[in-house]
Amino acid sequence: MQPMRTRFCAGVLLVFWLLLAGACSYEYVPDAQGTPRPVLRFSGKASSLAPAQSTSPAAASVPSTPTAVASGKPQSTPTAQPQASRPVLKRLTEPGCCSGVWWSADGTAVLFVDKPDERDAAIWGVDAVSNDRAPYSFLVGILQHNDRYIIVPQHRTPQSVTLHDRETGESWGLIDVGLLPFIAPDGTQLAYDGRSTHLPRSINRRQAPIVVADLDGSNPRFLNSIYGGGIIDWFPDGSRLLVVGTLTEGRQLPALWLVDVATGAIEKLVDSAFMRNISLSPDGAWVAFLTLFEEDTALNTTWAVNVHTGERRRLNFVGAYAWVEAEGNTLVYVPARDAPDAGFAVWKLNVATGERIGLVDPKQTPLFIANGDWALAPDGQRLAFVSAKDYAIWLLELNP
């Protein structure tokens, strides 16, 4: 039964993410061999922003990490060394269990989609301390607003999604809101792009009207339109949205924009070709993104742009990353490996100061992550991942 169950879970996840892909900005994260693969990453928390202007690619640089860039050329030697304490590994699930890990909002459980018995597939959670496992949500969808609401895409119905309140047990359908509306930090509104279900052949010609409405979908207000992109995140005071795309149809460089929720006014933050993995820092001061496939291969790296000053910093790594919620402008990242049989390293970087600390030395702690499937706990002290060795979920204590 184990192979059948594994195939079923993989199938459920594949279909689920493919359905959501049409509503989200694609993000490309290098796999174990450094090949960019499309994934979806959902927005985190942020804080209020001040207007900023774009800057040129001739930007500040922070100390680099040794990893292969998209062109295959290595970057420079790091200035920081892995810390002395060795991380601790603990297996949370049985081998071959699951894929698609993420954390509960309170950081107590690692979540995944599974169908371990005759019941329908559900979101399950495994306690990071006790290893106890239990259903977290019998609805499979996207959790938002501290996991209170779950958004479930609907198909072959007039409704775009069903929004379920896990606190009250209420559910309601939303029409013409795209497949992934974004709930405001105060929980009273949602933002969505009212894109047509009949998309043009070229994604760059797809128009996405940016709309804000009450949580039940009533009182919709059109703010602005974007081409070839969509919403990335709310800012925590609810005053602005971060979106990506172009303002007119054509060959312009895609840009990151700040959209005022009250007036619809839009301001450019930065533009760059092939932006992927766009993420706003929890303190709202930085937006990080990865650029790939640039003709100038020196530009193929991860960048951070300061929202307040417009300063653009080169972070000098290609790989997946996640912001540390408790530390604002700090991220943890897993750079692409130089060889497919090498273990992964894990680094911590403060984008404001440039301080970089090695958390996992692959020579001391061999770390093999399957298909880039990992998630950082909200406290930044733990990392859950699917092992490429046994396809179980493991927990890595970064600072034991």
Buried (B, 14 or more C-beta within 10 A) or exposed (E): EEEEBBEEBBEBBEEBBEBBBBBBBBBBBBBBEBEBBEBBBBBBBBBEBEBBEBBEBEBEEBBBBBBBBBBEEEBEEBEBEBBEEEBEBEBBBBEEBBBBBBBBBEBBBBBBBBBBEEEEBBBBBBBBEEEEBEEBBEBBBBBBBBBBBBBBBBEEEEBBBBBBBBEEEEBEBBEBBBBBBBBBBEBEBBBBBBBEEEEEEEEBEBBBBBBBBEBEBEEBBEBBBBBBBBBBBBBBBBBBBBBBBBBEBEEBEBBBBBBBBEEBEBBBBBBBEBBBBBBBBBBBBBBBBBBBBBEEBEBBBBBBBBBEEBBBBBBBBBBBBBBBBEBBBBBBBBBBBEEEEBBBBBBBBBBBEBBBBBBBBBEEBEBBBBBBBBBBBBBBBBBBBBBBEBBBBBBBBBEE
